[in-house]
Amino acid sequence: MSRKVIIASALVTGVALCGSALGEVRFGKNVHVGGHDFSNQTFDPKHRAEVHLYDNQPKNAGCHWQADGSGGRVKVCRLRTLH
């Protein structure tokens, strides 16, 4: 019985550690997505990003913030890849 308790507590601790580690992404210096600079930006479950990369010039090119419907914001970027 005590072995099951130890295994269960180890699983709960592992899930708690993994859950908090995956909650936020911080980009440091010199981060480029498709040739565009995304340095020093932070995204978490409330502030997300969607980056769409196109070979040609996209309609409504650029980045803008919009509501995601659950109380958060999404940065939507439509960018042309730089070759």
N, C-alpha and C positions, 0 to 999 in steps of 0.2 A: 504494500500500500504506500509506503513512504517513497519507494522508487517512482511510482506514478506521479506523486506530488512534486518530486524534484524535476522530473521530465516536463511536467506541465508548467511549472514556474520558469524553467529555462526557455520554453517556447514562448511564454508570455513576455519575458524579458527581451528575447530576440526580436519579436514582432514590434515591441515598443521602440527598440533602438532603430530598427530598419524603417519604421514609419516616420520617425522624425528626421531621419537622414535624407529621405526622398522628398521632403516637403518643399524644398526651395532650391532654385538654381541661381547661382551668381556667376555672371560672366566677368572675367577679369580683363586684363589688357590684351589688345590685339586679337580680339575674337571676331572672325568674319564668317558670315553665312552667305554663300553664293557670291562672294566678293564684296559684300556690304558690311560695314562696321556695326557690330552689336556689342561693343566693349562697354563694361561697367553698367550693365543692366541686370536687374534682379526680377525673377518671376517666381511666383508661388501659386497655390490653388486659387487665390482671389485675384491675382494679376497674372494672366497667362499670355502667351504669344502664339500666333499662327503665322507662319511665313510661307508664302506661295511663290515659287521661283518659276519664271517663264523664260523661254529662249528668245521670244520677241517682246516688244514693248507692250505691257499689259494695259488693259483699260482700267482707269482709276489707279494709276501707279502711285506708290508711296505707302506710308503707314498712317493708321488712325486707330484711336481707341473706340471700342463700342461695348455696350453692356452684354453680358452673356446670359441673362435671364435668371440667374441664381444669386444675384447680389455682387457678383464680381465683374471684372473688366477684362477684355481681350484686346491685345494689340494685334491688329490684322495688317500684315505687310504683303503687298503685291509688288514684287521686284523682278527686274530683268537680271539674269545671271551675267556677271562680268567674266569675260573669257580672257 
